Amino acid sequence: MKTYKLTEMEGKLSDLIWANEPIPSGELVKLCKKRFDWKKSTTYTMLKRLENKGIFQNRNGLVSSLIKKDDFYAKQCKQFVKENFEGSLPKFLAAFTRNTKLSDDEISALLKLIHEHKEG
């Protein structure tokens, strides 16, 4: 199974790319200089790390995603539940709500999701 974990700066670069994609690599370098005060080499090193993780590609100087932001975070959440709660969503929700009360709107939204994604 592919690992969907990012360092803090990989996450920030990913969010920047997702917000501006497709983006010419030269423009990405400028944005990273402005936002993170990175040198050109730092931007390309970080981008290469994200390419190696299968999240983005740089083809002919145009950077784009191989996986959309929502899909990435969905896979990251699923991996988190698998690693920390034996893959059990009920165990995760029990832990989450142990010290957090859900509003009526949150409960309604969760029930709607459950019904929409119910097997069979």
Secondary structure in CASP SS format (residue, H / E / C, confidence):
PFRMAT SS
TARGET T0000
AUTHOR 0000-0000-0000
METHOD secondary structure of the structure
MODEL  1
M C 1.00
K C 1.00
T C 1.00
Y C 1.00
K C 1.00
L C 1.00
T C 1.00
E H 1.00
M H 1.00
E H 1.00
G H 1.00
K H 1.00
L H 1.00
S H 1.00
D H 1.00
L H 1.00
I H 1.00
W H 1.00
A H 1.00
N H 1.00
E C 1.00
P C 1.00
I E 1.00
P E 1.00
S H 1.00
G H 1.00
E H 1.00
L H 1.00
V H 1.00
K H 1.00
L H 1.00
C H 1.00
K H 1.00
K H 1.00
R H 1.00
F H 1.00
D C 1.00
W C 1.00
K C 1.00
K H 1.00
S H 1.00
T H 1.00
T H 1.00
Y H 1.00
T H 1.00
M H 1.00
L H 1.00
K H 1.00
R H 1.00
L H 1.00
E H 1.00
N H 1.00
K C 1.00
G C 1.00
I C 1.00
F E 1.00
Q E 1.00
N E 1.00
R E 1.00
N C 1.00
G C 1.00
L E 1.00
V E 1.00
S E 1.00
S E 1.00
L C 1.00
I C 1.00
K C 1.00
K H 1.00
D H 1.00
D H 1.00
F H 1.00
Y H 1.00
A H 1.00
K H 1.00
Q H 1.00
C H 1.00
K H 1.00
Q H 1.00
F H 1.00
V H 1.00
K H 1.00
E H 1.00
N H 1.00
F H 1.00
E C 1.00
G C 1.00
S C 1.00
L H 1.00
P H 1.00
K H 1.00
F H 1.00
L H 1.00
A H 1.00
A H 1.00
F H 1.00
T H 1.00
R C 1.00
N C 1.00
T C 1.00
K C 1.00
L C 1.00
S C 1.00
D H 1.00
D H 1.00
E H 1.00
I H 1.00
S H 1.00
A H 1.00
L H 1.00
L H 1.00
K H 1.00
L H 1.00
I H 1.00
H H 1.00
E H 1.00
H C 1.00
K C 1.00
E C 1.00
G C 1.00
END
